[in-house]
Amino acid sequence: MVSQAEFVSQFQEDMQEHLKRAQAMVDSFVINPAEPPIDVTPYEVVWKRGKVRLLRYGERDRIKHRTPYLMVPWLGISRPYVLDLLPGNSMIEYLTNQGHDVYLLDWGEIAAEDKELGFEEAVFKLIPRAIDRALEASDATEITLNGICLGGTLAATYLATHPDSPVKNFVAIVAPINFEEGGMFRVWLDERYFPADLIVEHYGVLPANLMGAGFKMLRPTLDAQALSGLWANVNRPGYVDNYKAMNRWASDFIGMPGRFFAQLSKQMYGRNELVNGEFVLNGRRVDLSKIQQPLLCVAASQDFIVPAPAARGLLDAVSSEDKEFMELPGGHISVFSGRQANHTLWPKIDEWVTERVE
């Protein structure tokens, strides 16, 4: 049984701790409310088509590997700067520091004029052109392609329809392929209940606030959990900056092209055409078994957006002899942009790619 003196002593300690946290919160969000910078790694724009840009990162004299590394992020939903979030918490910064010649295909701000942007233009025009421009800028003949989230779906579709592409290695991170395992999104987007065509006809481009609402509905308590974590860790070095940066990104939604959304909703989540071999683009059947490049396929064990079985579907569909699947702890974003990623995923990518490039 706790004595009265012990109880009072513990109460005083707890109050002192809460006062320190409260003061730190005031200092961080009232006295000094400044946000961390965006795009922490220097880059240059090496190609531009409309609003789509190809960015090249880092300084040329730090490049050790002649094979460039092209990152293809998701199309719409949110912005890709989460890949370059903060100094010390940036996948782009890490790979650049390891001597990789890193490029990013930036889709730009999705607006009304982009409503017809879908798999066709991304797979047959934009990704091939970005690859060609990266190879030209790096004076190289082969490239490593890294698709992230729906960027991985697009990258896999590109590889399946371009068997003679100059892609040497393929890294897919939390990329949905087997949409039969698509979790709650598969349930919500069921054609029997979800009028995708009517929504696309009405909006053209799905609004950013609609995209945000859909993702927040997956985990309604996520914001409260983040605030609870902030209160518990507000005095940890670097925690507040990381919270501010991630919270800003997580609230910075953008729209999604209507055509791309309709294809995802009906042909992917609805009929799982990619895995079933029924997805046809520009008269070509998308056959994932034509992918033969060395493959590193990464999933996250707590991913409620792309469950691990949905990502693993790529490993089972390709013909690559050199292929590896990794399921790492973390969520859909934290697996590649969390505090643990620089100890788990990023070193693994560096090691895996370095073994396979010049």
N, C-alpha and C positions, 0 to 999 in steps of 0.2 A: 504494500500500500504506500502511495506517495504521500510524503509528509506535506504539511502546509508550506513549510519553508522551501521545499523542493519545487512545489507547484508554483509558488510566487517567483522563484528564481527562473524557472523555465518560461513562465509567462513574460517576464521582463526580457529574456533573451529573444523570444519570438517577436515581441513588440519592436525591439531594436532592429531585428532583421527586416521586418515589414516596413519600418520607417526608412531604412537604407534603400529598400527596393522602391518605395514611393518617391524618395528624393531622386533616385536614378531615373525613374520614369519622367519626372518633371524636367530634369536636366536634358533628357534625350528627346522629348517630344514637345516641350513648351519653351524652355530656354534655348535649346539648339535643335530646332525641328528640321534642319537641312537634310535632304535626301542624298544618298550616295550617288556618284556619277553613273551614267549609262555608257556602255561601250568602253570598257577599261583598256582593252588591248588596241594599240594603234593599227589602222588598216588603210588600204587604198582601194578605190573602186576600179577594177580592171575591165569591167564590161557592164553595160547597162542597156536594157531594152524596155522602154516605157518606165514603169516603176520598179521592175525587177532588176536587181543589182547582183553582181558577183564581187564579193569582198575578199581581199587577200590580206592576211594578218602578219604582224611582226616585221622584223628587220631581216633583210636578205642575208646578211652576213652570219646569222644565227642558224641558217638552214643546214642540217646535216644529211637529210634524206632527199634524194632527187625526185622520188615519187610523190607528187602532190596529194593532199588529203582534202577531199571535198565533202563538206557537211551539207546535207539537204534536210532542212527542218520541215515541220508540218506546214500545210497550206491553210492560212486563215486561223481562226480561234484566238491566238495570242502571238505576241512578238518573240523573235528568236533571241533577244538580248539576255535571256536567262542562261544561255550558253556562254555568256561573257559577263557574269553577274557582278563580281567584285574581285579585286586583287586577292589572290589566294583561294578564291571560290569561282573559278572560271575554267571550264573545260578547254576553251580556245586558248587561254593563256598557258595552261599546263602543256598542251600538245605543242604549242609554239616554242615554249621553253625547252622542250625535249628535242627540238630540231626539226619538227615536221613543218612542211610548207602548207599551211592551213588556209583553206578557202571556205566561204559560206555563201550559199545561194539564198539571197534575201528576197522573198516574194513581194515585199513592200506593203503599203497600206491598201487593203482591199476596199474598193469603192464600187459604186453602181455600175460603172463601165466594165467591171470584171465579172459580171453575172454569168457569162458563158465560159469562163475559165474552168476547165475540167481536166480529167486524166489525159485527154488527147493532147492538149497544148503543152501540159507539163512534161509528159513522157516523150513526145515526138519533136518538141521544139525547144523548150526552155532548159531541161536537164541536159540534152545533148549539146546545146550551144554553150552552156556553162562548162561542161567537161572540155570541149574544144578550146575555149578561151583559157581555162586553167592550164591545160597542157601547153598551149602556146606561150603563156606568160612564164611558165616554169621551164620551158624548153625541155619537156619530157614527152615520153611516148605512152606511158601508162599512169593510172591514177587509182588511188584508194577512194571508194565511195562509201560514205557514212550516212545512212538514212535514219532519222530520229522520229519516232511516233509515226504520224501519217506520211512524213517524208520518207520513212522506210518502206511504206506501202508503195509509194510512187517510185522509189528507187528500185524496188524488186520488180515492179511492172516494167520499168525501163529495161532492166537487165534481161527479163524474160522475152522482150520484143526486140532486143538488140544483141543477138548472140555473138556478134563480132565487135562488140564495143571495146574500147581501150581500158576498161576497168580491170585492174589486177586483183583487188581484194574488195570484199563487201563486209561492212560492219553495220548491223541492224540493231538499233536500241529501242526497246519497248515499241516495236512496230507491229500493228495489228495485221495479221495475215489470215488466220483461221477465225473468221467472224462468227462462226457457230459458237465459239467460246467468248463472245464479245461482252459478256456480263450484262449489266443493267441497260446499256445502250441498245443491245440487241432486243431486249424486251420492250423498251420504250418506242423503238423505231419499227415495230411490227407493222407491216403494211395494212393489216386488217383494222388497225386503230389509228395509225399515224398518217395523216394526209400530206405526205412529202411534196407531191406535185402542187397542191393548192398553196402550201406555204411558200414554195419557190416562186410560183406564179405571182403571189401577192407581194413578196419582198424583193425578188430578184437576187439580192445579196442578203444573206441572213444577218440581221443586226447584231452588233457586238453585245448589247445587253441581253439579247436572247441566248447567244452562245454562253455568256457568263452565267445566266440563270440555270441553263441545262447542266453545266458542270458543278455548280454549287448544290444542285439538287441531289447529286450523287452522294455527297457527304455534307449534309446541312450543318453539322456541328464542327466542321473543319476550322472555321474562323475562330470559334470559341476555344478550340484546342490550341490554335496558334497563339491566342492572347494568354491562355494559361501558361503555355511554354515561355512566353515573353516575361511574364511576371516571375516565374521561377528562375529565369536565367538572365535577368536584366543586368546583373552585375558581372556576368561572364565577359571577358574581353572579346570583342568582335561580334557578340550575339546581336546587339541592337542594330548595328549596321546591316548584318545579314537579314534580320527580320524586316527592316525597312525596305531593303532592296527586293526581297522575295515578295513582300506584301504589295509593293508597288507593281511588280510584274504580274502577280496573280490577279490584280484588279484591272489590268491594262488589256482588256479583251479587244479583239478586232472582229470584223465580219468574216463570213465564209462565202465564196462564190456559189451561187445557187446551183449551177450545173454540177459542181464538185460535190455539194451536199446531197443532191438527188442521187448521184451515182453511189455515194457511200451508203446512203440510207436504204436504197432499194436493191442495188446489185451486190453490195458487200454485206451489210448487216442483214438485209432481207433474204437474199438468195445465196450468199456465200459463193459468188461466182468465181472469185479468184482461186480458191482452193479446189473448187469443183471443175475447173478447166472450162468454164462457160463464159468467161469475161472476154469480150471482143472489142478491140479498139482499132479504128481505121481499117476494118476488114481483117485484122490479125487476131487470132486467138491467143490470149496471154497464157503461156504454158510455163509455169514456174520450174518445171523439171529441166528447162533449157539453161537455167542458171548453174554454172559450173565453177565459178570463182571460189577461192577460199572464203569461208563465211564464219564470222563471229556473230552469234545471235544472242542478244542480252534481254533478259526480262527482270522484272522487279517483283519480289514476293508479296509486297503489300500494295500492288498496283490494282486499283479498282476501276481504272479507265481502260487499260489494256491488260487484262488478266494474263498471267504467265502462259497458260495454254494457247491463248490467241497469238502470242508472239512466237512460241515454239513451233507453230504451224509452218513457219518458213523453213526450219531445219528439216522437217519431214518431207517438204515438197521439192526441194532442190536436188540436183544431181551432184553437187560438190563432193569430192572425196575428202577434202580438207575442210571440215566443218566442226564447230564447237558451240555448245549452248551453255550459257551461264545464267543462273537465277540468283540475283544478289538481293540482300536485304534493302528495303526502302520502298518508296512509292514511285508513282509514274514520273515525277519530276526530280525528287530527291536522289534517285538512283544515279542521275548524271549531273545534278546541280545541287547536291546537298553537302553537308559538312564532312560526310564520310567518303564522298566520291573520289577525293584526291588520295584516298588510301585503298580504294577498291577498284572502281571501274577505270579511272583514267590510267593508272599504271598498267592495268591489264591490256587496255587498248594499245598503249605505247609499246609494250613488250610484244604483243601479238602482231602488230603491224610491222614493227622494226625487223622481226624475224623474216618478213616476207617481202621487203622492199630493199631498194638500193640506198 
